[in-house]
Amino acid sequence: MFSLDTMEFLEEAEKHERAMEIAYQYVMKQIDIEDLINFEDYLNTDLCYYLPFDPEEEDGRDYGTLDLLREYYENLEEYERCATLRDLISKISRIPKG
């Protein structure tokens, strides 16, 4: 049987995993802000998660967010996603800052 601390850790890990998945989908433009608002589990406070960026203020396509996601998926050995994120990082790095 799991202790309360173990259960809390597992719940937090699940929230973190959900946040990374949603963040990936958002920065890859597979979902948009309306999708975020409409996710049923997003509205359930027990399952609430925090994205590594504020989707109301930014699109998450900055070096810090993309590299965080790349490292996360590298640790999970999801190399296709790593490559996709690496390519996006390279693309945004070439865009002149205005």
C-alpha positions in Angstrom: 0.0 0.0 0.0 1.2 3.5 -0.9 1.8 6.1 1.8 0.1 9.5 1.5 3.4 11.1 0.4 3.8 8.5 -2.3 0.2 9.1 -3.5 0.7 12.8 -3.5 4.0 12.4 -5.5 2.3 10.2 -8.1 -0.6 12.7 -8.4 1.9 15.5 -8.9 3.8 13.4 -11.5 0.6 12.8 -13.3 -0.2 16.5 -13.4 3.3 17.3 -14.6 3.0 14.7 -17.4 -0.3 16.1 -18.4 1.1 19.6 -18.5 4.0 18.6 -20.7 1.7 16.8 -23.1 -0.7 19.7 -23.4 2.2 22.1 -23.7 3.7 20.0 -26.5 0.3 19.9 -28.4 -0.1 23.6 -27.9 3.3 24.7 -29.2 3.0 22.3 -32.1 -0.4 23.9 -32.9 -2.3 20.7 -32.5 -4.6 22.4 -30.1 -5.4 26.1 -29.4 -6.4 28.2 -26.4 -10.1 27.3 -26.9 -9.2 23.6 -26.6 -7.4 24.4 -23.4 -10.4 26.2 -22.0 -12.7 23.4 -23.0 -10.7 20.4 -21.6 -13.0 18.9 -19.0 -10.1 17.8 -16.8 -8.7 21.4 -16.9 -11.8 22.6 -15.1 -11.6 19.9 -12.5 -9.4 21.4 -9.7 -8.2 18.0 -8.6 -6.6 17.5 -12.0 -5.5 21.1 -12.6 -2.1 21.4 -14.2 0.1 24.4 -14.9 1.7 24.9 -18.3 5.3 26.1 -18.5 4.0 29.3 -20.1 0.9 31.4 -20.0 -1.1 30.6 -23.1 -3.1 33.9 -22.7 0.2 35.9 -23.0 2.4 33.8 -25.3 2.4 30.8 -27.7 5.1 28.8 -25.9 7.4 29.0 -28.9 10.3 30.5 -27.1 13.7 28.9 -26.6 13.2 28.2 -22.9 9.9 26.5 -23.2 10.8 24.5 -26.3 14.1 23.3 -24.8 12.3 22.3 -21.6 9.9 20.2 -23.6 12.8 18.7 -25.6 14.6 17.7 -22.5 11.4 16.2 -21.0 10.8 14.1 -24.1 14.5 13.2 -24.3 14.3 11.8 -20.8 11.3 9.7 -21.9 13.2 8.6 -24.9 10.6 10.0 -27.3 13.1 10.9 -29.9 10.7 11.8 -32.7 9.3 14.6 -30.5 12.8 15.7 -29.5 13.7 16.0 -33.2 10.5 18.0 -33.9 11.2 20.3 -31.1 14.9 20.6 -32.1 13.8 21.6 -35.6 11.4 24.2 -34.2 14.1 25.6 -31.9 16.4 25.9 -34.9 13.6 27.6 -37.0 12.8 30.2 -34.3 16.5 30.9 -33.7 16.8 32.0 -37.3 13.9 34.5 -37.0 15.2 38.0 -36.5 14.1 39.5 -33.2 12.0 42.6 -33.9 
